[in-house]
């Protein structure tokens, strides 16, 4: 497949889960898909997204950059959502979050076969109220710096 076709697959994948359409996952994910963060195959991915959609019913990801090379596609994302449901044991806070991530997908025969992710979990947890910077942390990382 061409680089542009691979990028189109990833764009459609993100558009699909932005609609919270778990039924469409089989269209995009190969049966032997490996997720290096959540350590699961296709069913594990569905479970993670289902949990996220319950915790953040307005969850949405926006593609900021997309790059393809060989069978790999890298995507820099901004994601947003309002924490209105339990998330990994954290009770709903009602806080609106905005965070960034980089997703790396390997594509074979038009399907995602492997995924790796780097997410700013520290900032996300801070926005949800799960953590708070110490005084030293506040001095090192002032609120007005992004």
N, C-alpha and C positions, 0 to 999 in steps of 0.2 A: 504494500500500500504506500501511497505517496505521503510525504510529510504533511501536506495540506489535508489529505483524507484523515490521517491520524489526529490532527488538531480538530477537525470537524467532529470526529467521534467523541473526543473529550468535551467539546463545547456542548454537543447534544446530551451527553451524560450529565453534565452539570445543570443544563436546562431542565432535564427530566427530574432530577432530585430537588431542584428548586421548586418544582410543582408538587413535591412530596409524593411522587408516584413510585411507591415501592414495587408495584407490579411490573414496572418497566426495567427493573434491574437486570433480569435475565437476558434482555436484549443487548446489554452492554458488557456484562461481566461473564467471562469464560467459566465453565464449571470447575476448572482447576486454578482459579484466581487465588493469589496469595496476597494478603494484606499484612505488611510488615509492622504496622503499628497495632492493629487490633487483633493480630494473630489468628485470623480466621479466613475462611473462604467466603463464598457468596452469601451464605446464610448469616454468617457473623457480621458481614457488612450491612445486611438488611436490619439486623438487630440493633447495631450501633446507630444507624440512621433513624430507625423507629424511635429509639430512646431520645435522640436529639430532637426529633420533630415533636415529641410529647413535651419535652422540657422547654423548647423554643418553637412554638407553633408558627411563628413568622420567620423562621430560619431562612436565610437567603445568602447565596454566595455570588459574588461578582468577580468576573475574570479581569484582572488588571494587566497581566502579561501572559502570553502563551508562546512557547518555543518548542520546536520539534527537531530531533536529530536521530536518524536511524529509526529504531522501533520505539523510541522514548518521546514522551511529551511532558514538559514541565509547565506548570501553571502557578502563577502567583495570584492568590485570591484575597479578597476582603469579604469577611462574612459578618452578618448582623443577625440579631435575634433578641427577643425579649424573654427573659428567664421567668416563665410562668408555671413551670412544672418541675418536679424533682429531677435533679441531674447528678448522677453519681453520688446519691445520698444527700446532696445539698437541697434543702427546702427552697421552694420558689422565692425569689427576692423581688420580682417585678422589674429588675434592672435591665436596661437595654445595653447590649454588648456590641462592640465592633472590634474585630481582631483580624489578624493576617495569618496566612498560611502559604506554604508551597507544597504542591502535590506533584508527584512524579509517577507517571503511568507508563508501563510497557504494554504495547499493543501487538497482538499477533492475530492475523486473519480477521481483522475488524473488531476484535474483542479485547477488553482490558484483561490482562493476565497477571499483572503485578502492580501493586501500589505502595508508595512510600510517602510519608507526610511529615512536614515540619510545621508545627503550629505554635503560636505564641500563647501557650497555655497559662503562663504566669500572668500576663495581662488580662486574659479572659477570666481567670479565677479572681483577680483583683476587682475587675468590673462587676462580677457577680457578688462580691462581698465575702468570698470564701477565704481570702487572705488580705492582710494589710501590711504595708511596708513598715519596718521599724523606723525609728527616728533617723538612724544612719542611712537606711534605704531612701527615706524621703529627701534627705540632703543630697544623696547621690543621683536620685532620679526624680527631679521636680515634676510636679503634675503638668506643667505647661509645656514640657518637652515631649514630643512624639517620637 
